[in-house]
Amino acid sequence: MSEKSHSVLIELEHKLAMEESLSSELEQYLSNLLYKLSLVFFSDINLYDLNGTLLATSRPELFNKGLISTQMNPKAFNQMTNLKNSLLIQKESIGDYNYLSAYLPFRNERNKPIAYLNLPYFAKQDDLTNEISTYLVAFINIYVILTSIAILITLIFQTTSRNLFN
């Protein structure tokens, strides 16, 4: 998540670094830009102003249906504004559904914060668990096969060496 967040941030900086501030006047341009980036990075992307109000999103239906507030998560807002964190990954929820969300400050070319970037990660915990399980099973299978081959080779050399010296 951290790498993906930073990659999105770099791409946004290339497009918007000259801006002195981001306002609702740029909402359509920002939404189109975020949508295009979301297709490239396979992630939802939200951009909040310095007051924590949603400026643009790649997935407006979540906000239009009221599933997610148009205000930035208060914990994240505090971490970004008061504690000046450069990256925050935290658990958030929509009803009973939990997900991870990454927040980063978005700065212009003069290193002045002008917005906050948010990438929610909606992958199901079951999917993550299955991916990890699949990886571990494959790793264990390879380990068992290599160990078996090593034992087999050792037995063959022992048998061969006994036959040579007897």
Long-range contacts (C-beta under 8 A, 24 or more apart in sequence): 1-89, 1-100, 1-102, 1-119, 1-121, 2-87, 2-89, 2-102, 4-41, 4-43, 4-102, 4-119, 5-87, 5-102, 5-104, 5-117, 5-119, 6-87, 6-104, 7-41, 8-37, 8-41, 8-43, 8-45, 8-117, 8-119, 9-104, 9-106, 9-117, 11-37, 11-40, 12-37, 12-47, 12-106, 12-117, 13-106, 13-107, 13-109, 16-106, 16-108, 17-108, 17-109, 18-108, 18-109, 19-108, 19-114, 20-108, 20-112, 20-114, 21-114, 22-47, 22-49, 22-55, 22-106, 22-114, 22-115, 23-49, 23-55, 24-55, 26-55, 26-56, 27-55, 27-56, 30-55, 30-56, 31-56, 31-57, 31-58, 31-60, 34-58, 43-119, 43-120, 43-121, 44-119, 44-120, 44-122, 45-117, 45-118, 45-119, 46-117, 46-118, 46-119, 46-120, 47-106, 47-115, 47-116, 47-117, 47-118, 48-72, 48-77, 48-115, 48-116, 48-118, 49-115, 49-116, 50-81, 50-113, 50-114, 50-115, 50-116, 52-77, 52-81, 52-116, 55-115, 67-94, 68-94, 72-103, 72-116, 72-118, 73-101, 73-103, 76-101, 76-103, 76-116, 76-118, 77-116, 79-103, 80-105, 80-116, 92-120, 98-125, 99-123
